[in-house]
Amino acid sequence: MELSLNSNSTIFFDTAPFIYYFEDNPDYGQIIDQLLSSIYENNSSFVTSYITYIELITKPKQLGRDDIVAKYRDFFIHN
């Protein structure tokens, strides 16, 4: 995947890239990691919707995995 980012670009992420990233998907996890690194290096940013956050935390909440919910919340607060 080749994506050229200009300084101060804004990228929208849907739910799937975050799942790939957090679960270290063997096919896409590294690609998303590289994309996030490129975003930070180019002084760019990413945005997502609150719905994405809800979709991410639904299963961990059902499983009582508050540690995972906290991990996701921390990521979105500090990135």
GUVEXSE-342418 format. One record per atom (N, C-alpha, C): atom name; residue number from 1; z, x, y. Coordinates in nm, 4 decimals, decimal comma, padded with zeros to 6 digits. Layout:
BEGIN
  atom   nr        up      east     north
    CA  NUM         Z         X         Y
...
This chain:
BEGIN
  atom   nr        up      east     north
     N    1   00,0000   00,0840  -00,1170
    CA    1   00,0000   00,0000   00,0000
     C    1   00,0000   00,0880   00,1227
     N    2  -00,0959   00,0675   00,2072
    CA    2  -00,1064   00,1458   00,3292
     C    2  -00,0889   00,0522   00,4475
     N    3   00,0104   00,0812   00,5300
    CA    3   00,0368  -00,0002   00,6477
     C    3   00,0642   00,0930   00,7628
     N    4  -00,0072   00,0768   00,8690
    CA    4   00,0104   00,1606   00,9867
     C    4   00,0949   00,0857   01,0882
     N    5   00,2068   00,1440   01,1241
    CA    5   00,2956   00,0816   01,2216
     C    5   00,2858   00,1540   01,3548
     N    6   00,2743   00,0781   01,4592
    CA    6   00,2834   00,1335   01,5925
     C    6   00,4294   00,1328   01,6341
     N    7   00,4624   00,2157   01,7297
    CA    7   00,5981   00,2152   01,7815
     C    7   00,6310   00,0752   01,8326
     N    8   00,7488   00,0310   01,8040
    CA    8   00,7993  -00,1000   01,8460
     C    8   00,7285  -00,2177   01,7786
     N    9   00,6690  -00,1972   01,6631
    CA    9   00,6114  -00,3076   01,5867
     C    9   00,7231  -00,3951   01,5315
     N   10   00,6919  -00,5191   01,5057
    CA   10   00,7865  -00,6090   01,4404
     C   10   00,7187  -00,6651   01,3160
     N   11   00,7865  -00,6533   01,2026
    CA   11   00,7350  -00,6988   01,0740
     C   11   00,8221  -00,8147   01,0259
     N   12   00,7585  -00,9220   00,9797
    CA   12   00,8326  -01,0329   00,9201
     C   12   00,8389  -01,0130   00,7698
     N   13   00,9594  -01,0244   00,7149
    CA   13   00,9801  -01,0162   00,5707
     C   13   01,0185  -01,1535   00,5176
     N   14   00,9543  -01,1943   00,4104
    CA   14   00,9945  -01,3133   00,3380
     C   14   01,0997  -01,2707   00,2346
     N   15   01,1394  -01,3577   00,1483
    CA   15   01,2476  -01,3309   00,0534
     C   15   01,2113  -01,2260  -00,0517
     N   16   01,0927  -01,2339  -00,1084
    CA   16   01,0566  -01,1465  -00,2208
     C   16   01,0744  -00,9977  -00,1921
     N   17   01,0302  -00,9448  -00,0777
    CA   17   01,0504  -00,8007  -00,0551
     C   17   01,1974  -00,7591  -00,0574
     N   18   01,2848  -00,8454  -00,0095
    CA   18   01,4270  -00,8121  -00,0140
     C   18   01,4789  -00,8107  -00,1576
     N   19   01,4337  -00,9052  -00,2380
    CA   19   01,4734  -00,9065  -00,3789
     C   19   01,4262  -00,7779  -00,4465
     N   20   01,3012  -00,7400  -00,4227
    CA   20   01,2483  -00,6160  -00,4802
     C   20   01,3327  -00,4962  -00,4363
     N   21   01,3683  -00,4947  -00,3107
    CA   21   01,4460  -00,3823  -00,2558
     C   21   01,5869  -00,3786  -00,3152
     N   22   01,6585  -00,4898  -00,3072
    CA   22   01,7977  -00,4923  -00,3533
     C   22   01,8095  -00,4733  -00,5039
     N   23   01,7137  -00,5235  -00,5795
    CA   23   01,7193  -00,5118  -00,7250
     C   23   01,6458  -00,3884  -00,7758
     N   24   01,5979  -00,3054  -00,6840
    CA   24   01,5257  -00,1818  -00,7170
     C   24   01,4164  -00,2091  -00,8192
     N   25   01,3325  -00,3059  -00,7870
    CA   25   01,2213  -00,3441  -00,8726
     C   25   01,1346  -00,2227  -00,9037
     N   26   01,1029  -00,1982  -01,0321
    CA   26   01,0269  -00,0788  -01,0690
     C   26   00,8859  -00,0744  -01,0106
     N   27   00,8273  -00,1891  -00,9819
    CA   27   00,6918  -00,1908  -00,9263
     C   27   00,6898  -00,1877  -00,7735
     N   28   00,7864  -00,2519  -00,7099
    CA   28   00,7796  -00,2688  -00,5652
     C   28   00,9006  -00,2162  -00,4872
     N   29   01,0099  -00,1880  -00,5538
    CA   29   01,1310  -00,1432  -00,4845
     C   29   01,1096  -00,0204  -00,3985
     N   30   01,0429   00,0797  -00,4526
    CA   30   01,0183   00,2039  -00,3791
     C   30   00,9234   00,1800  -00,2612
     N   31   00,8262   00,0921  -00,2787
    CA   31   00,7325   00,0599  -00,1703
     C   31   00,8073  -00,0032  -00,0530
     N   32   00,8958  -00,0964  -00,0828
    CA   32   00,9735  -00,1613   00,0232
     C   32   01,0667  -00,0605   00,0890
     N   33   01,1272   00,0266   00,0106
    CA   33   01,2125   00,1316   00,0665
     C   33   01,1336   00,2193   00,1631
     N   34   01,0134   00,2588   00,1243
    CA   34   00,9287   00,3401   00,2119
     C   34   00,8896   00,2630   00,3380
     N   35   00,8606   00,1355   00,3230
    CA   35   00,8257   00,0539   00,4382
     C   35   00,9436   00,0438   00,5352
     N   36   01,0626   00,0207   00,4836
    CA   36   01,1807   00,0148   00,5698
     C   36   01,2033   00,1481   00,6399
     N   37   01,1868   00,2566   00,5680
    CA   37   01,2015   00,3898   00,6297
     C   37   01,1001   00,4075   00,7416
     N   38   00,9776   00,3653   00,7184
    CA   38   00,8729   00,3763   00,8196
     C   38   00,9061   00,2904   00,9421
     N   39   00,9607   00,1739   00,9183
    CA   39   01,0010   00,0865   01,0286
     C   39   01,1044   00,1567   01,1152
     N   40   01,2060   00,2152   01,0526
    CA   40   01,3115   00,2838   01,1280
     C   40   01,2570   00,4064   01,2005
     N   41   01,1725   00,4831   01,1337
    CA   41   01,1180   00,6051   01,1923
     C   41   01,0285   00,5771   01,3126
     N   42   00,9615   00,4625   01,3125
    CA   42   00,8693   00,4281   01,4209
     C   42   00,9344   00,3443   01,5301
     N   43   01,0662   00,3370   01,5270
    CA   43   01,1381   00,2565   01,6258
     C   43   01,0868   00,1119   01,6252
     N   44   01,0547   00,0647   01,5076
    CA   44   01,0076  -00,0727   01,4900
     C   44   01,1226  -00,1569   01,4365
     N   45   01,0950  -00,2796   01,4048
    CA   45   01,2001  -00,3659   01,3515
     C   45   01,1403  -00,4648   01,2532
     N   46   01,2293  -00,5267   01,1770
    CA   46   01,1860  -00,6345   01,0882
     C   46   01,2685  -00,7573   01,1206
     N   47   01,2107  -00,8706   01,0942
    CA   47   01,2803  -00,9975   01,1113
     C   47   01,2603  -01,0797   00,9843
     N   48   01,3490  -01,1727   00,9663
    CA   48   01,3375  -01,2656   00,8554
     C   48   01,4012  -01,3962   00,8991
     N   49   01,3992  -01,4945   00,8138
    CA   49   01,4595  -01,6224   00,8492
     C   49   01,5967  -01,6365   00,7840
     N   50   01,6731  -01,7269   00,8383
    CA   50   01,8022  -01,7578   00,7792
     C   50   01,7838  -01,8149   00,6385
     N   51   01,6729  -01,8815   00,6158
    CA   51   01,6425  -01,9355   00,4830
     C   51   01,6339  -01,8228   00,3807
     N   52   01,5764  -01,7099   00,4185
    CA   52   01,5700  -01,5944   00,3287
     C   52   01,7105  -01,5523   00,2871
     N   53   01,8008  -01,5430   00,3844
    CA   53   01,9396  -01,5050   00,3541
     C   53   02,0017  -01,6052   00,2566
     N   54   01,9821  -01,7342   00,2807
    CA   54   02,0361  -01,8370   00,1914
     C   54   01,9783  -01,8224   00,0508
     N   55   01,8473  -01,7977   00,0430
    CA   55   01,7845  -01,7800  -00,0887
     C   55   01,8415  -01,6575  -00,1603
     N   56   01,8691  -01,5525  -00,0861
    CA   56   01,9230  -01,4311  -00,1478
     C   56   02,0648  -01,4499  -00,2017
     N   57   02,1471  -01,5232  -00,1293
    CA   57   02,2878  -01,5316  -00,1702
     C   57   02,3176  -01,6464  -00,2661
     N   58   02,2235  -01,7375  -00,2853
    CA   58   02,2503  -01,8552  -00,3684
     C   58   02,2938  -01,8182  -00,5098
     N   59   02,2160  -01,7384  -00,5796
    CA   59   02,2493  -01,7034  -00,7189
     C   59   02,3782  -01,6212  -00,7278
     N   60   02,3951  -01,5168  -00,6454
    CA   60   02,5216  -01,4444  -00,6517
     C   60   02,6433  -01,5329  -00,6246
     N   61   02,6302  -01,6285  -00,5307
    CA   61   02,7413  -01,7202  -00,5039
     C   61   02,7710  -01,8057  -00,6268
     N   62   02,6651  -01,8541  -00,6946
    CA   62   02,6839  -01,9360  -00,8147
     C   62   02,7541  -01,8563  -00,9240
     N   63   02,7270  -01,7263  -00,9297
    CA   63   02,7866  -01,6402  -01,0321
     C   63   02,9227  -01,5840  -00,9902
     N   64   02,9676  -01,6202  -00,8701
    CA   64   03,0956  -01,5693  -00,8218
     C   64   03,0903  -01,4226  -00,7823
     N   65   02,9717  -01,3723  -00,7533
    CA   65   02,9532  -01,2310  -00,7189
     C   65   02,9616  -01,2111  -00,5674
     N   66   03,0828  -01,2266  -00,5151
    CA   66   03,1030  -01,2097  -00,3717
     C   66   03,0743  -01,0670  -00,3267
     N   67   03,0823  -00,9706  -00,4182
    CA   67   03,0489  -00,8325  -00,3834
     C   67   02,9015  -00,8194  -00,3454
     N   68   02,8153  -00,8903  -00,4166
    CA   68   02,6724  -00,8860  -00,3858
     C   68   02,6448  -00,9602  -00,2557
     N   69   02,7101  -01,0741  -00,2368
    CA   69   02,6948  -01,1487  -00,1119
     C   69   02,7357  -01,0602   00,0057
     N   70   02,8452  -00,9875  -00,0089
    CA   70   02,8915  -00,8976   00,0975
     C   70   02,7913  -00,7853   00,1225
     N   71   02,7316  -00,7353   00,0163
    CA   71   02,6297  -00,6301   00,0291
     C   71   02,5109  -00,6798   00,1100
     N   72   02,4636  -00,8002   00,0803
    CA   72   02,3506  -00,8579   00,1544
     C   72   02,3894  -00,8829   00,3006
     N   73   02,5066  -00,9411   00,3210
    CA   73   02,5526  -00,9695   00,4575
     C   73   02,5626  -00,8400   00,5380
     N   74   02,6180  -00,7369   00,4778
    CA   74   02,6317  -00,6076   00,5456
     C   74   02,4946  -00,5508   00,5831
     N   75   02,3987  -00,5627   00,4919
    CA   75   02,2647  -00,5120   00,5191
     C   75   02,2046  -00,5810   00,6415
     N   76   02,2145  -00,7128   00,6469
    CA   76   02,1537  -00,7863   00,7576
     C   76   02,2286  -00,7684   00,8891
     N   77   02,3559  -00,7473   00,8826
    CA   77   02,4332  -00,7247   01,0058
     C   77   02,4032  -00,5868   01,0639
     N   78   02,3872  -00,4870   00,9787
    CA   78   02,3745  -00,3477   01,0267
     C   78   02,2322  -00,2951   01,0298
     N   79   02,1349  -00,3736   00,9923
    CA   79   01,9957  -00,3275   00,9981
     C   79   01,9228  -00,4168   01,0902
